């Protein structure tokens, strides 16, 4: 399967990112670690993945990408473009995939600097084998912490274990568009209990809160809720859930990248 990759790089309106302020740049995606800007690490790895045919960067100020060599190179080659972010995630996503032949899409974030072609290949292969409408990448807690004890502090708990989100998603058909509308009201979705309950239903929210279902059963129920098939792809890569969210994760991601370059 050949995917259209959508990279979410916009800042939330009215929010000044602390890491960006410390680095003296306008956007978090422009922070430099291990010799490259955050978004540049992501773009280079997407470009190296044979499963990616096209890249769209969603950002609130397209002009800043003129200072990102990887984006300029890919834009000139006709493989990448940028669009202006809309007022919410859903509208931004729709704008990114506007036009024919834009599915399947792979969605990630501009701070997902450890995303690698190997991770992308594994994720896309599992999606192709499952024939799903939507997928989310998750790494089991034990895989992450065995190599990086400080790699993550929050996990999604299910009856069969705990998992960390990898900021990697796939949408393979138009059926997922209606499901994605739950994010249309803007803001941080998970921080609004009302929006979570309205989207997923009281029982599903209750079951998640008390870890009543296994991960796969939970995904099956979510799929039925939105009239689609949804799967969780387990990522066997301890680096997959580590992005640049704060000073701690920035330090860890930098150490990992420098170690990879040295190797």
N, C-alpha and C positions, 0 to 999 in steps of 0.2 A: 504494500500500500504506500502511495505517495501522499504525504501530508502537507497541508498549508499550516505553517507555524505562526502563531500569534503571540507576540511578546508584550506583556503588559508592563509599561514603563512609566506611566503617569503617576504624579503625586496627588494625594487627596486634596481637594480644594480647601484652601485656607490653613493647611497643615504644613509647617516647616519641619522637615525631617532633621532630627538631631545629628545623625551621622553626616548628612550633606552639609549642615551648618559648620560642623567641626572641620570638615575637609575643605570648606570654602567654595563649594560648588552649588549650583542652583537645584540640582536633582540628585537623588540618591544613586540613580543609575550611572551618574558620571563620576562617582568616587573611584579612585584608582587603587587597586590592590594587585600585587605581583606583576606590575608593569602594564596593566591594562585597566580600562574602565570596566565597571561591573557589566554593563550591557554588552561590551565588546567581547568579554569571555563567553557570554551566552550566544551571541551572534556567530562567533567563530566556531563554536561547537555544533550549532545547528547547521552551519554551512558544511561541516565535515560529515554530517550524517546523511547517508544515501537515501534515507526515507523522507527527507525534507526537500520539497520542490520549490517552495516559495515562502518568504518571510514577510510578515507585516508587524511593524513596531507601532504600538499605540501609546502616544505620549501627548502631554498637554501643551508642549512647545516644540514643534517639529524642528525649529531652527537649531536647537542645541545639538541635534544629531550630526550637524555639519562638522563638529569637532570630534566625531567618533570614526576613526579610520576604517574600522570593519564595516560600519554601516555605509559609508561613502563608497567603499569598494564593491559591496554587494549591490548597492543601488545602481551603480554604473554598469554592473554586469547584468542588470535586469532581474536579479533574484530577490531583492528586498525593496520595500517601500515603507513609508510612514504615513499614519493618519492621525488626525487630532482626536484626542480622547473626548468622549461625550460625558454627560453628567453622571453616568452610572456604568457599572460593569457590563450589564446586559446590552445597553445601547452601544457601548464601545465595541463589544464583541460583534454585534450585528454589523456595525460600520466596517469592521475589519474583514468580514467574510462576504460583504455585499458583492453580488455578481454571480455568474454561473460557475459551476464546477469548483466551488470553494470547500467542499467537504471531501475527505475527512480533514478535520483541523486538530492540531495539537496546540494546547495553550500552556504557556509558562510565564514566569515573571523575570524582569530584568536583573533581579538580584540572585537568580538561581545559578551562581557562577560555577558550581561543580557539576552541572549537567554535562554529560559526556556523550559522544556518539554511541558508546556501548550501552548506556542507559536508555537512550532513545531507541536503539535497535531492539532491546529487550521489551520495552514498553509497546512499541508498535507491532512487534511480532505477536505478543500476547493478545493485543486488540484484534489483529487479523484472525487469529485462531478462534477467538470467542464470538466474533460476528456481532459485537455489542453496538448499541447506539451511543453509549457514553462510558468513559472509564476514568478512574482516578488512580494515581500511583501512590503506594504506601510502602514504607519499609518497616518490618517487624522491629520492635524495640530491642530485642536481644542482638540483632545483627548490628544495629547502630551503636549501642553502648559497649559491645564487645571490643570495638576498635576505638570509639570516641566516647569515653565516659561522660564528657561534658558536651556532647554533641546536641542534645535536645533535652528539654525539661518538661515538655507537655506532650501527652500522647492521647490518642483516641483509644478508649478501652472497649473491647468486645468480649464475648464469652470465650473466645478461643485465643485471646492475647491482646497485646497493646501494639499500636502502630503509629508511625509518624508520617505526616503528610509531606510529600515531595514537591509540592507546587508544580505538578505536571498532570495535565488533564487532556482528554481527547473527546471530541464530539464528531461522530461519523455520519450523522444523518439529520435531516431537518426536523425529525421528531423531537430532538433535544431542545429545539429553540423555545418551545412552550415551557419546558421545564426550567430553562435558564431565566425565564421572566421573573422568578422569585427574587432575583438580584436587582431588579429594575429600579427599586426605590432608593438606591444609593446607600452610602454609608457602609459600615462593616456589618455584614449580614448576621454573623454569629453572635454579635453583641446585643441583638434585639430578640428577646424571648418571644415576643408576639409574632415577629416575622418567621422565626423558626417553627413555631407551632402551626402557624397558618400554612406554611409551605409543606411541612412533612407530616402533619397530623399529630394529635395529642398522643396516641398510643406509640407511634414510632419514636417520638421525642422521649417518651417515658422509657421505652425499651433501650434507647441509646443511653439515657442517663444512668440506668442501672445495669448496663451491659448484659441484657437478656438474650441477645442474638449473637451468633458468630458473625464475622465480617461478611462472609459471602451471603448469609441469609439476610443480613441488614441491607446489602446492596440489592438483593432480589426484591425486597419489600419497597425500597426506594424506587426501583424501576417500575414496579406495579403502580405505585402512587402517581407516577408521571407518565404512565402508559408507554414505557420504553424498556429496553434492556440496559442495565447498568452493572458494571463489574469493577472490582478492585484488583489492580495488578500489583502483586507483591514484588518489590524491588530488592534483589539480593545485594545491593550496593550500599555500604554504610555511609558513603558520602552523599547519597541521593537526597536526604532530608535537610542537609545543611545549606542554608542560604545566608545572606547578609541582612539580618534583622536588627542587630544591636552590636555593641562594642565586643561582646563576648564571641558571638558567631562570626563577626568580621575578623577577629584575631585568629580564630580556628580555621576559617576558610582561607585566609592568607597563608597560614602555615601549611595547609594541605596543598595549595597551589604551588608554593615554592618547593615543597618536597617533590611534587610531581615533575616540575621543571628540572630539578636537580637529577632526578632519576632518568 
